[in-house]
Amino acid sequence: MTSIRVSMAFILAVVVLSMLAGVSVFTVVEADEPVVSTQEARAANSIPVKGLEAQKMGSAAWNVTGSGAPEPVKSGHAINWAPTCIIVAYYYVASRDYSNIDAASPTGIVGVPSITGFPNFSAALSAGGFGVGDITSSWTPQTLGADVNGQDWMYDSGTKVETRYYTGGQFTISLNGQRLLRGNMPDTTMIIDYNDTSVCIDDQISGSTTSVRPIDDSSGSPAAVQQAASAFLQDLGNEGIRFVFDSFQPAGQDEFVANDRKGAIFEIQVGRIETASIPVADVRLNKSVSTSTAERGDTVTYTPH
């Protein structure tokens, strides 16, 4: 039997024909070439970022134990596979400067040399007398949601890797302390490689978000910042941005307990903000097929239910 790789053109054909008639008829063909996601490779437009402990930057992760915190009381799931190191997962994650977690923290991440791509934005930075180090970003809390195993997190005992899915929150991107862009924080996938689960300092953490189209937030900022925001969106075209954290590590086991919060600070040692395609809507078809063993050149009939 011939293997079929379904292309976007094939999916669109299904949708169009489904609208025109109750029965859709196709001729099975092989795709000319595989479809490659633009997020599988590093984006052409990329701004390197860091959030280091030395600058009081990075991310905070915590649980809430009482009513003294602004967030609801909540702790993450039990870490049964590494009980000597950590007992429960952190339910909340935000940038370090969020809501007085660290009053001395100026932001979550800051740009570092040098920008790849973003030609119009880079030109606007130069014209306004700004540098990449003037780009900063913060975000409000994301959570583990229902914190359900297999849905919001999962652990592979073979590889000793846990995957967590944090959702919610908003982000802001500023330029020289002035508001530039904002948006809903894209869903974040965190990968925690515990390596040796009996050793507490060898975990390796990384993460990345899905993509989102940012909103111009510069209306109240100086003209040069407004021009930079417009240039950034021009460089995006029809794409969005995502945040990538290649190295998201505990900041020297720096923990905090205050206002009924208990958590830890994490450095973003290597990261970037990059362009990424906006996800296409998931189109689902409820049809039956006349044959499940089609060969190349055969006619296949799809009938809706």
C-alpha positions in Angstrom: 0.0 0.0 0.0 1.3 3.5 -0.9 2.1 5.8 2.1 0.4 9.1 1.9 1.7 12.3 3.4 -1.2 14.8 3.7 -0.2 18.4 2.7 -1.9 21.6 3.5 -3.2 21.9 0.0 -4.9 18.5 0.5 -6.5 19.6 3.7 -7.8 22.8 2.0 -9.2 20.7 -0.8 -11.1 18.6 1.7 -12.6 21.7 3.3 -13.6 23.4 0.1 -15.2 20.3 -1.4 -16.9 19.6 1.8 -18.6 22.9 1.7 -19.7 22.5 -1.9 -21.2 19.0 -1.7 -22.3 16.4 0.7 -19.9 13.8 -0.9 -16.3 14.6 -1.6 -14.3 12.6 -4.2 -10.5 12.7 -4.4 -7.8 11.0 -6.4 -5.0 9.8 -4.1 -1.6 11.3 -4.9 1.8 11.3 -3.1 3.1 14.6 -1.7 6.0 16.0 -3.7 8.0 17.0 -0.6 7.5 16.9 3.2 6.1 19.8 5.1 8.6 21.3 7.6 7.5 23.4 10.5 9.2 26.8 10.7 9.6 26.2 14.5 11.8 23.2 13.9 14.7 25.5 13.0 16.1 28.6 14.6 14.2 31.6 13.3 15.9 34.1 11.0 14.7 37.0 13.3 16.0 36.5 16.8 16.9 38.6 19.8 19.2 36.9 22.3 18.1 37.4 26.0 19.3 36.6 29.5 18.0 36.9 33.0 20.9 36.4 35.4 21.0 36.3 39.2 23.8 38.9 39.2 21.4 41.4 37.7 18.5 40.3 39.9 16.7 39.1 36.8 15.2 35.7 35.7 12.1 33.8 36.7 10.4 33.0 40.0 8.5 29.7 40.6 6.5 29.2 43.7 3.6 27.6 45.6 1.1 29.5 47.8 0.4 28.2 51.3 -1.9 30.8 52.7 -4.1 33.9 52.2 -1.2 36.4 52.5 -0.3 36.0 48.8 -2.3 37.6 45.9 -2.6 34.3 44.2 -5.0 31.5 45.3 -3.6 28.8 47.7 -2.1 26.2 45.5 0.8 23.7 45.4 1.9 21.6 42.5 1.9 17.8 42.1 4.1 15.5 44.2 7.6 14.8 42.9 7.7 11.1 44.0 10.8 10.2 41.8 13.2 12.7 43.5 11.9 13.1 47.1 15.3 13.8 48.6 15.6 17.0 46.4 12.2 18.5 46.0 8.8 17.3 47.3 6.3 19.1 45.1 6.4 20.9 41.7 6.0 24.7 41.6 2.5 25.6 40.5 3.2 29.3 39.6 5.9 30.8 37.3 6.4 34.5 36.4 9.3 36.9 35.9 11.3 37.7 39.0 10.0 41.3 39.2 6.3 40.2 39.5 4.3 41.5 42.5 7.2 42.1 44.9 8.7 38.7 44.8 11.9 40.6 44.6 11.5 44.3 44.9 15.0 44.8 43.7 14.4 43.0 40.4 14.1 45.4 37.4 12.7 42.9 34.9 12.7 39.2 33.8 15.0 39.2 30.8 17.2 41.7 28.9 18.5 41.7 25.3 22.1 40.8 24.7 24.2 41.3 21.6 23.5 40.7 18.9 20.2 40.7 17.0 19.8 38.4 14.1 17.5 39.7 11.4 14.8 42.3 12.4 16.3 44.8 9.9 13.7 47.5 10.3 13.6 47.1 14.1 17.4 47.2 14.3 17.4 50.4 12.1 14.8 52.0 14.4 16.9 51.1 17.5 20.0 52.8 16.0 18.0 55.8 14.9 16.6 56.3 18.4 19.9 55.8 20.0 19.0 52.5 21.6 20.9 49.3 22.0 19.8 45.6 22.3 20.5 46.0 26.1 17.6 48.4 26.3 15.1 45.6 25.4 13.5 44.0 28.4 10.6 41.7 29.1 8.5 40.7 32.1 5.5 38.3 32.4 2.7 37.7 35.0 2.0 34.2 36.4 1.5 31.1 34.4 0.1 28.0 36.1 -0.1 24.3 35.8 -3.9 24.6 35.4 -5.7 21.5 36.7 -2.2 19.9 37.3 -3.4 16.6 35.9 -0.8 13.9 35.1 -0.8 13.2 31.4 -2.5 16.5 30.6 -0.6 19.3 32.4 2.5 17.4 33.2 4.1 13.9 32.6 7.2 12.1 33.9 9.2 9.5 31.9 10.9 7.2 34.4 13.1 5.7 31.7 14.6 9.0 30.6 14.1 10.7 34.0 12.6 13.7 32.2 9.5 15.6 33.3 7.5 17.8 31.0 5.3 20.5 32.3 2.8 22.8 30.5 2.3 26.3 32.0 -0.5 28.5 30.7 -2.0 31.9 31.3 -0.4 35.3 32.1 0.6 38.3 30.0 3.9 39.6 28.8 5.2 43.1 28.2 8.3 44.1 26.2 9.8 47.4 26.9 12.5 49.6 25.3 14.6 51.8 27.5 12.0 51.4 30.3 9.1 52.5 28.0 6.3 50.2 26.9 6.8 48.7 23.5 4.7 45.6 23.0 2.4 43.3 25.0 0.3 40.2 24.6 -1.0 37.1 26.2 1.9 34.9 27.3 2.0 31.9 24.9 1.7 28.4 26.5 5.0 27.3 27.9 6.5 23.8 27.8 9.2 23.2 30.4 11.5 20.2 30.1 13.2 19.1 33.3 15.9 16.4 32.9 16.6 15.1 36.4 19.6 13.1 35.3 20.5 11.4 38.7 17.3 11.7 40.8 19.4 11.3 44.0 21.6 14.3 43.1 19.9 17.7 43.7 22.2 20.0 41.7 22.4 18.2 38.3 19.0 19.0 36.9 18.9 20.5 33.4 15.9 22.7 32.6 14.8 24.3 29.3 11.6 25.6 27.8 9.9 27.3 25.0 6.5 28.8 24.2 4.1 28.6 21.4 3.8 31.7 19.3 1.6 34.8 19.6 1.1 38.0 17.7 2.2 40.9 20.0 0.2 44.1 20.3 1.6 47.6 19.9 1.7 49.0 23.4 3.8 52.1 22.7 1.0 54.8 22.3 2.1 56.5 25.5 5.8 56.1 24.9 8.2 58.6 23.2 8.1 58.9 19.4 11.4 56.9 19.0 9.9 54.0 20.9 6.7 54.1 18.9 8.7 54.0 15.7 10.6 50.9 17.0 7.3 49.2 17.8 6.0 49.8 14.3 9.3 48.6 12.8 9.2 45.4 15.0 5.7 44.5 13.8 6.7 45.3 10.2 9.5 42.8 10.5 7.1 40.2 11.8 4.9 40.4 8.7 2.3 37.7 9.2 4.2 35.8 11.9 4.3 36.0 15.7 6.9 35.7 18.4 7.8 33.0 20.9 10.1 32.8 23.9 12.9 30.2 24.0 14.8 29.3 27.2 17.6 27.0 26.2 19.0 27.1 29.8 16.6 27.8 32.7 18.5 26.9 35.8 18.2 27.3 39.6 20.0 30.5 40.6 22.3 28.9 43.2 19.4 27.2 44.9 18.2 30.7 45.8 14.9 30.1 47.6 12.4 32.6 49.1 9.6 32.4 51.7 7.5 35.5 52.1 3.8 36.5 52.1 2.7 32.8 52.2 4.7 32.1 49.1 7.4 29.5 49.0 9.5 29.2 45.9 12.9 29.6 44.1 14.6 31.9 41.7 15.8 30.6 38.3 18.3 32.1 35.9 17.6 32.3 32.2 21.2 31.8 31.2 20.6 31.4 27.4 17.4 32.4 25.7 15.9 34.4 22.8 12.8 36.0 21.5 12.3 34.9 17.9 9.8 35.0 15.1 7.5 31.9 14.7 4.5 31.0 12.6 1.1 31.5 14.2 -0.5 28.1 14.6 -3.2 27.3 11.9 -6.6 26.4 13.2 -7.1 22.7 13.7 -9.7 21.7 11.1 -11.4 18.4 11.9 -13.6 16.5 9.5 -16.2 13.9 10.5 -16.5 11.7 7.4 -16.3 8.0 6.4 -14.0 6.8 3.6 -15.1 4.3 0.9 -11.8 2.4 1.2 -8.9 2.2 3.7 -6.6 0.5 1.3 -6.3 3.1 -1.5 -3.5 2.8 -4.0 -2.0 5.6 -6.1 -4.5 6.6 -8.8 -7.5 5.1 -7.1 -10.7 7.2 -6.5 -11.7 7.6 -2.9 -15.1 8.8 -1.7 -15.6 10.7 1.6 -19.2 10.8 2.9 -20.2 13.2 5.8 -22.1 11.9 8.8 
